[in-house]
Amino acid sequence: MTSTVPQSGTVEQAEVGRRADAFVAELSEWLRIPSISADPGHHGDVGRSAAWLEETLRRDGWPTVEVWGRASGATGEGDDTPALPAVFAHWPAADPAAPTVLVYGHHDVQPADLEDGWSFAPFEPQVVGEELRGRGASDDKGHIAMVLLGVRAHLAATGAGAPAVSLKLLVEGEEESGSAHLADLLAAHGDALACDEIVVTDTGMVDRDTPTVCTGMRGMVEAEVVFRGASVDLHSGQFGGAVPNPVTELATLVAAFHDDAGRVAVPGFYDDVREPTAREREAWAALPFDEPAWLAGSAAGATATAGEDGWSTYERLWARPTAEVNGLHGGYAGPGHKTIVPHVATLKMTFRLVADQDPARIKALVERFVADRVPAGIDAEISTGGPGVPPLICDLDSALVASIREAMGIALGAEVLPAREGGSGPEALLSTALGAPLAFLGVMLPDDRIHAPDERAVLPLLLRGAEAVAHLWRLLGERATSEKARS
Ligand SMILES: [Zn+2]
């Protein structure tokens, strides 16, 4: 395999390289299992995927490997059904005083059908040039396989029978379906999962030539608003102009959510927002960003950026909260015209949150904002769903983030800059439930087309990621040894 990614010349790199072909064959086998958590018809496959991982970890020599949650093959839905199978593994360091690092990722994948526009069968992985193509190649099976390879390379490079730090692995089976049971799993298995630090391997870099480490994800709350007028649609000639129109009233509400500067106009919305530091803003400004290419490519042909005044695109995506209309429905949109005053209109929104916004507080603010704007003659319903997802931000000065940047820097041959991601995941839940700081290590690229047709991973990058993982365990072990010597 040819590679434009620089080679570090380390023992870890050589050990990863020796295993590259076997890695591709092994990952391809896993990718053939369509572990789609969103589809009950594939829940048996989620079980098969967990069993595949269990067997692979045992073969690698992990002393403890367990599958938690629903029995393999069992189907079911609803809150009282156990979680889809998650895989847990533990490999203690030889030194019982060594720190424990938990790696989190997921083995379920997003749905994928040829008809969605795939140019190849999503569950028949293939290598084309430097790419491994298939659903899950990047998100997240590719990244879990990368960690396993990194552990093998670390052991081979050190010649030791156990890793330099105690390693734990939690590979969830329903992350792509919102991690509905993760809180239960964390509560039920708190002792097994106890750790000093958490590394999440489900994120990426801003582009192939610019190594970055994710240092934050946004949180999220959702809201649904229904405005009702009469009990049925009314004649727009006999009633129009004399009764409230729920669609017009709801549109007025939607328009009120932003001011002229693109800021969210909900009172108190920004009260708890922690602004990025000057150092972060500088680092982000130094990242290459080709706006026309981003609009045409990642943003699928959008023709202009938009958002809150005074912030760059990266800042808007990573460090600023949003109020996004996901859907606005009401009245007639069929062929021709239907002369009515619609009786109902529906709005769906999601709010992306940044540190230190609290989902519960934002929900209350949004509910009050809506309640204050319900006109006479309109019956309003607002629901804000479950508990929401809290945002997560890493401590850029922590030893963990520094070690990850160093490990990735060795493997990728360049300084690793901090970046963030705009999406939301269960990271804050993990960090809070386990009481441990969290950081990210991943090499996904924005054009890996995760969650979209034609997902792929860039193999040389996955291999460099595995090398970074191998360096990381060594660096964390060395750090612990030197801390012990100092105390
Ligand atoms: Zn993922």
Boltz pocket constraint, residues with backbone or C-beta under 6 A from the ligand:
constraints:
  - pocket:
      binder: B
      contacts: [[A, 106], [A, 139], [A, 140], [A, 175], [A, 202]]
      max_distance: 6.0
